[in-house]
Amino acid sequence: KPTDATVSWDNLYAMNRKYLEPISHRYFVVRNPIEIAVEGLGERVVTLPLHPDHPEMGSRNIAVTCGKVFVQSDDVKEGQTVRLMELATITYLGSGRAKLEDISPEKSVEEGIKRVQWVPEEFMKVSVVSPEGTFEALAEHNLSLEPVNATIQMVRWGFARVDAYSSDRRSAVLYFAHK
């Protein structure tokens, strides 16, 4: 006989997260990006794990070659000091400019500085399809190494499945799963 059972989406997402979290590589993906030229940053390469809890999954290199990065527009305000995750602490001066404050990752932890994700000037465009609509964003180019149908975690955004790449792999379509 029929029943009126309901399933909480939060419970479903929590169960799905238990499955996806340990197998999904992490990538920086920035919505509503603004370009910031960071005075004093210069050229840098950071090596980050594909998964913070599973070093055996490998790592990825992200190169900043011109001292420019993209961040989410609502992540910075004029005069605010933020930590570009695993890269540098900067003070945003407004009008797409910032000054380098520190390279030491410990400083932001000690001082409680807001951590924001970033994408270097070598990026790929992504369209993220979700129930709320399709969002255009920029992603680090390492995402292009994932196979179609791979599940990834967009840092501080949520999980997604790689649906398709352009022929040159400079753009992709991702289907958002959940936070």
N, C-alpha and C positions, 0 to 999 in steps of 0.2 A: 504494500500500500504506500502511496506517496507521503513524503514528509517535507516539512518546511525547514530543512537544514541550511544553515548559512556558514560560509567559510570566511574567516577574516583574511583580507589581503595581506595584512601585516604578518600573520602566522605563515601564510604561504610563502611570502618573501623571505622570512627568517629560515624556513626549511630549505628553500632554494639556495639561499646564501651559504648555508652549511656545505652544500655540494659545490657551488661555484668558487667560493673564496679560496680554497686551497689549490685550485687548478688554473686560476685566471692570472695571466700576466698583467702587470700594472703599466699604464701609460698616462702621460700628461695630455689632457684635452681641454682646451680653453674656449668657452663660449663668449660671445660679445667681446672679441679681443681688441686691445689697444696696443700699439707698438710703443715701447719705451727704450730710448737710448740711455744706457747707464754709463755716465762719465766715470772712467777709471776701471771699468770691468775688463775691457780688452778681450783677448782670446782665452777661452777656458774650455776644458772638457771635463765633464763629470761622469762617473761611472756609477750607475744605479742598478740594484738587483731587479730582475724581472718580477720577483716576488720577495717581499721583505722577510718572510719566515722560511723560505725555501731557497737558499743560495745555490743548491744543485740545479735549479732551473735556469741558471745563467744570469747574465747581466746585459745592460745596454749602455752605450756611450751617447751622451748628448753634447754636441759641440756648439759653443757660442763663438762665432768668428768675428763679429763686428761690434761686440758690446751692445747688441740689441736683442730684446726679448719681447714676447707678447704675453700679456696677462689679461685676466678677465677684468673688464672695465669697472665693475663694482667691487673689485678686490682692493683698489687703491684710491686714496683721496690725497689731494694736494697737502704736502707737509707731513704725511704719514710715513712712518718707517715700517717696512715689511721685510720678511725673509722670503726670498725666492728659494723654494724648497731645494735643499742640498746644493745650492749654488752660492748665494751671497745675500747679505743684508743691505738694503738700499733705502734711501729716503726719496719719495716721489715728489718732484718739484712742480709737477703740472705740465701741461702742454707736451706730453710725450717725453719728458726728460726726468732723469733721476741721478742721484750721486751715490757712488759706492760707499758704504759705511764699513763693512767688514766681510771677510771671507770665512771666518771661523764659524762652523755650524753650532758650536756650543753656545755662542753668545745669544742667539735667538731663544734657545731653550731657557737659559738663565734669566733673561729679561722679559720673558713672556711676549715676545714680538709675534704678531700675526704671521702665519706661514701661508704662502700662496703658491699655487702651481704656475708654471710658465712653459712656454714653447719657444724654441730658438728660431732664428730667422730662416733656417732650413726646416720647413714644416710641410705637412700635407693637409689638404682640406678634407673635412668629413661632414657628411650629412647624417645627423642622428635622428632616426625616426622613432617617435614615442607616441603614446596615446594623446598627449597634449599637443602634438604637432611635430613638424620637422624643424630641427635646429641646425644651423650652420655653425661650424666651429673649426678650430685649427688643432692639429695633433702633432706630436713629435713624429718625425719621419720613421722612427723604428717600428711604429705600428704597421708599416707596409710589409714587414717581414712575417707577419702572422698569416696563417692560411685562411682562406675563406671558410666560414662556419666556426672559426675559433671564438671562444668566449673570452673577453678581456674585462678588466676593471679600469674604468676611467677614474683616475684619482679624484677623490672628493666629489664624484658625481654619481657613479653607479656602474652596474654591469651592462655589457652590450655584446651582441654577436656581430662579427664581421660578415656582412652580406655580400659585398661586391667591391671590386677595385676598378678604377679606370685602367685602360691598357698600359699607361706609363706608371701606374701605382702611385700617382701623386694626389689622388683623391679616393675616398672610400665612402660607402654607405654602411652605417652601423644601425642595428636595431636594438634600442634600449630595452633592457629587461626590467631592472628595478634598482633601487638604491641599495 
